[in-house]
């Protein structure tokens, strides 16, 4: 959670950027999200196995921040975002038996969106940011001879994207965008019921989303 505090500190620092302020804003964001989980198992005694698991679903978030007018047609929007999604990957293997469940349901992030105004209403923007996602990865098995794991932690990542914006009025604007997120890799142990290690699991997850947001300026 220290990194989440870091996001908050950076967001405050971002408000000190020099420029003519366009004002505070708040809004909602929704869209489609796809998660990619890429676990690699390294087994005690040698050998490994890699998997590519995907899930998709809907995402809903709240955004707030400050918009700076840097030049006549160029502005810099700094945004804090919290979002929830229902994308979840599950699998049941009756042969073990074992049940797997991976998800990343909550994200908190900060991004900068430099925007170029093509006209008074239409603009294009890029997005660069940082965030943390709440990852949960578990394998459960009732067998006394099969391994299991239950990992849950906040993982740091980087976002890159872009899109178009349209301003209905001076106060109301919508943004249609694409966002790619690459997370830091992380690892944990799969253990037998006795507590001995069966393997080390290392994941390098990613996600991508298509979003539609509505912003209201105060």
MILO-706931 format. One record per residue (C-alpha): residue number from 1; x, y, z; residue in three letters. Coordinates in Angstrom, 1 decimal. Example, Ala and Ser with C-alpha at 12.3 -4.5 7.8 and 13.67 -1.06 7.14 Angstrom:
2
   pos        u        v        w   code
     1     12.3     -4.5      7.8    Ala
     2     13.7     -1.1      7.1    Ser
end
This chain:
218
   pos        u        v        w   code
     1      0.0      0.0      0.0    Unk
     2      3.0      2.3      0.2    Unk
     3      2.9      2.7     -3.6    Unk
     4     -0.8      3.8     -3.4    Unk
     5      0.4      6.6     -1.0    Unk
     6      3.0      7.4     -3.6    Unk
     7      0.3      7.8     -6.2    Unk
     8     -1.5     10.3     -4.0    Unk
     9      1.6     12.3     -3.4    Unk
    10      2.4     12.5     -7.1    Unk
    11     -1.2     13.6     -7.8    Unk
    12     -0.8     16.5     -5.4    Unk
    13      2.5     17.4     -7.0    Unk
    14      0.9     17.3    -10.4    Unk
    15     -1.3     20.2     -9.4    Unk
    16      1.7     22.5     -9.1    Unk
    17      2.4     22.4    -12.9    Unk
    18      2.5     26.0    -14.2    Unk
    19     -0.1     27.0    -16.7    Unk
    20     -3.5     28.6    -17.1    Unk
    21     -6.0     26.5    -15.2    Unk
    22     -9.1     25.3    -16.9    Unk
    23    -10.5     24.0    -13.7    Unk
    24    -11.4     21.0    -11.6    Unk
    25    -13.4     18.2    -13.0    Unk
    26    -15.1     14.9    -11.9    Unk
    27    -16.8     12.2    -13.8    Unk
    28    -17.6      8.6    -14.5    Unk
    29    -15.9      6.1    -16.8    Unk
    30    -17.1      2.8    -18.2    Unk
    31    -16.1      0.3    -20.8    Unk
    32    -14.7     -3.1    -21.7    Unk
    33    -11.6     -4.6    -20.1    Unk
    34     -9.6     -7.7    -20.9    Unk
    35     -7.0     -9.2    -18.4    Unk
    36     -4.1    -11.4    -19.5    Unk
    37     -2.5    -13.7    -16.8    Unk
    38      0.7    -15.4    -17.8    Unk
    39      1.7    -17.7    -15.0    Unk
    40      4.9    -19.8    -15.2    Unk
    41      5.4    -22.7    -12.9    Unk
    42      9.0    -23.7    -11.9    Unk
    43      8.8    -27.0    -10.1    Unk
    44     11.0    -28.2     -7.2    Unk
    45     13.4    -30.8     -8.7    Unk
    46     13.3    -29.3    -12.2    Unk
    47     11.0    -28.6    -15.0    Unk
    48      8.6    -25.8    -15.8    Unk
    49      5.2    -25.0    -17.4    Unk
    50      3.8    -21.8    -18.8    Unk
    51      0.1    -20.8    -19.4    Unk
    52     -1.7    -17.9    -21.0    Unk
    53     -5.1    -17.2    -19.4    Unk
    54     -7.5    -14.4    -20.4    Unk
    55    -10.7    -13.0    -19.1    Unk
    56    -12.9    -10.1    -20.0    Unk
    57    -15.7     -8.1    -18.6    Unk
    58    -17.2     -4.6    -17.8    Unk
    59    -15.4     -1.9    -15.9    Unk
    60    -16.9      1.1    -14.1    Unk
    61    -14.8      3.9    -12.5    Unk
    62    -14.8      7.4    -11.0    Unk
    63    -12.4     10.0    -12.1    Unk
    64    -11.4     13.5    -10.8    Unk
    65     -8.6     15.9    -11.4    Unk
    66     -7.5     19.2    -12.8    Unk
    67     -7.1     20.5    -16.4    Unk
    68     -4.4     23.0    -17.4    Unk
    69     -4.4     25.2    -20.5    Unk
    70     -0.8     25.1    -21.6    Unk
    71     -1.3     26.9    -25.0    Unk
    72     -4.2     28.0    -27.2    Unk
    73     -4.9     24.5    -28.5    Unk
    74     -3.0     22.4    -26.1    Unk
    75     -4.0     21.4    -22.5    Unk
    76     -2.8     18.9    -19.9    Unk
    77     -5.4     17.0    -17.9    Unk
    78     -4.1     15.3    -14.7    Unk
    79     -6.5     12.6    -13.5    Unk
    80     -6.9     10.3    -10.5    Unk
    81     -9.0      7.2    -11.2    Unk
    82    -10.5      4.4     -9.2    Unk
    83    -12.3      1.6    -11.0    Unk
    84    -13.9     -1.8    -10.5    Unk
    85    -14.4     -4.6    -13.0    Unk
    86    -16.1     -8.0    -13.1    Unk
    87    -13.5     -9.8    -15.3    Unk
    88    -12.6    -13.1    -13.7    Unk
    89    -10.8    -16.2    -15.1    Unk
    90    -11.8    -19.6    -13.6    Unk
    91    -11.0    -23.2    -14.4    Unk
    92    -11.9    -26.5    -12.8    Unk
    93     -9.8    -29.6    -13.4    Unk
    94    -11.7    -32.7    -12.3    Unk
    95     -8.7    -34.9    -12.7    Unk
    96     -6.7    -33.4     -9.8    Unk
    97     -9.3    -32.1     -8.6    Unk
    98     -8.5    -28.4     -8.5    Unk
    99    -10.3    -25.1     -9.0    Unk
   100     -8.4    -22.0    -10.2    Unk
   101     -9.6    -18.3    -10.0    Unk
   102     -7.6    -15.2    -11.1    Unk
   103     -8.9    -11.6    -11.1    Unk
   104     -7.9     -8.0    -10.7    Unk
   105    -11.1     -6.4     -9.7    Unk
   106     -9.9     -3.0     -8.4    Unk
   107     -7.4     -0.4     -9.7    Unk
   108     -6.3      2.9     -8.4    Unk
   109     -4.2      5.2    -10.7    Unk
   110     -2.9      8.5    -11.8    Unk
   111     -2.5      9.6    -15.4    Unk
   112     -1.6     12.7    -17.5    Unk
   113     -3.5     13.3    -20.7    Unk
   114     -2.0     15.9    -23.0    Unk
   115     -4.8     17.0    -25.3    Unk
   116     -4.6     18.8    -28.7    Unk
   117     -7.8     20.7    -29.7    Unk
   118     -8.6     20.1    -33.4    Unk
   119    -11.6     22.5    -33.0    Unk
   120    -13.5     24.1    -30.3    Unk
   121    -15.3     20.9    -29.6    Unk
   122    -13.1     18.0    -30.9    Unk
   123     -9.7     17.0    -29.6    Unk
   124     -7.3     14.1    -29.5    Unk
   125     -5.3     13.0    -26.5    Unk
   126     -2.6     10.6    -25.3    Unk
   127     -2.4      9.0    -21.9    Unk
   128      0.6      8.0    -19.7    Unk
   129      0.2      6.9    -16.2    Unk
   130      0.9      4.7    -13.2    Unk
   131     -1.5      2.6    -11.1    Unk
   132     -1.9     -0.3     -8.7    Unk
   133     -4.2     -3.3     -9.2    Unk
   134     -5.5     -5.7     -6.6    Unk
   135     -4.5     -9.1     -7.9    Unk
   136     -6.0    -12.4     -6.5    Unk
   137     -4.7    -15.7     -7.8    Unk
   138     -5.8    -18.9     -6.2    Unk
   139     -5.8    -22.7     -6.7    Unk
   140     -7.8    -24.8     -4.3    Unk
   141     -7.8    -28.6     -4.1    Unk
   142     -9.4    -30.9     -1.6    Unk
   143     -6.8    -33.6     -2.4    Unk
   144     -4.2    -34.4      0.3    Unk
   145     -1.5    -34.9     -2.5    Unk
   146     -2.1    -31.9     -4.6    Unk
   147     -0.7    -28.4     -4.2    Unk
   148     -2.6    -25.2     -3.8    Unk
   149     -2.0    -21.4     -3.4    Unk
   150     -3.8    -18.3     -2.5    Unk
   151     -2.1    -15.0     -3.5    Unk
   152     -3.5    -11.5     -2.9    Unk
   153     -1.6     -8.2     -3.2    Unk
   154     -1.5     -4.8     -4.8    Unk
   155      0.7     -4.8     -7.9    Unk
   156      2.3     -1.7     -9.5    Unk
   157      1.9     -1.0    -13.2    Unk
   158      2.2      1.5    -16.1    Unk
   159     -0.5      2.6    -18.5    Unk
   160     -0.3      4.0    -22.1    Unk
   161     -3.2      4.9    -24.3    Unk
   162     -5.0      7.6    -26.2    Unk
   163     -8.3      8.6    -27.8    Unk
   164    -10.6     11.4    -28.8    Unk
   165    -12.5     14.0    -26.8    Unk
   166    -15.7     15.9    -27.6    Unk
   167    -16.9     18.9    -25.6    Unk
   168    -20.7     19.3    -25.6    Unk
   169    -20.6     22.5    -23.5    Unk
   170    -17.9     24.4    -21.6    Unk
   171    -18.7     22.2    -18.6    Unk
   172    -19.5     18.8    -20.1    Unk
   173    -17.1     16.6    -22.1    Unk
   174    -16.9     13.0    -23.2    Unk
   175    -13.7     11.0    -23.9    Unk
   176    -13.5      7.8    -25.9    Unk
   177    -10.2      6.0    -25.3    Unk
   178     -7.9      2.9    -25.3    Unk
   179     -5.7      2.0    -22.4    Unk
   180     -2.9     -0.7    -22.2    Unk
   181     -1.5     -1.6    -18.8    Unk
   182      1.6     -3.6    -18.1    Unk
   183      2.1     -4.7    -14.5    Unk
   184      5.3     -5.6    -12.6    Unk
   185      5.9     -9.3    -12.4    Unk
   186      5.3    -11.1     -9.1    Unk
   187      5.8    -14.6     -7.7    Unk
   188      4.5    -16.9     -4.9    Unk
   189      4.8    -20.5     -3.8    Unk
   190      2.4    -23.4     -4.5    Unk
   191      2.5    -25.8     -1.5    Unk
   192      1.3    -29.3     -0.6    Unk
   193     -1.0    -29.6      2.4    Unk
   194      2.1    -30.5      4.5    Unk
   195      3.6    -27.1      3.8    Unk
   196      6.4    -28.2      1.5    Unk
   197      6.9    -26.3     -1.7    Unk
   198      5.7    -27.8     -4.9    Unk
   199      6.6    -25.0     -7.3    Unk
   200      7.2    -21.2     -7.6    Unk
   201      4.5    -19.4     -9.7    Unk
   202      5.6    -16.2    -11.5    Unk
   203      3.1    -14.0    -13.3    Unk
   204      3.6    -11.2    -15.7    Unk
   205      0.0     -9.8    -16.2    Unk
   206     -1.3     -7.2    -18.6    Unk
   207     -4.6     -5.7    -19.4    Unk
   208     -6.3     -3.5    -22.0    Unk
   209     -9.5     -1.6    -22.0    Unk
   210    -11.8      0.5    -24.2    Unk
   211    -13.4      3.3    -22.3    Unk
   212    -16.0      6.0    -22.5    Unk
   213    -15.9      8.7    -19.9    Unk
   214    -18.0     11.8    -19.1    Unk
   215    -16.3     14.7    -17.4    Unk
   216    -18.0     17.7    -15.7    Unk
   217    -16.0     20.8    -15.0    Unk
   218    -16.7     23.0    -12.0    Unk
end
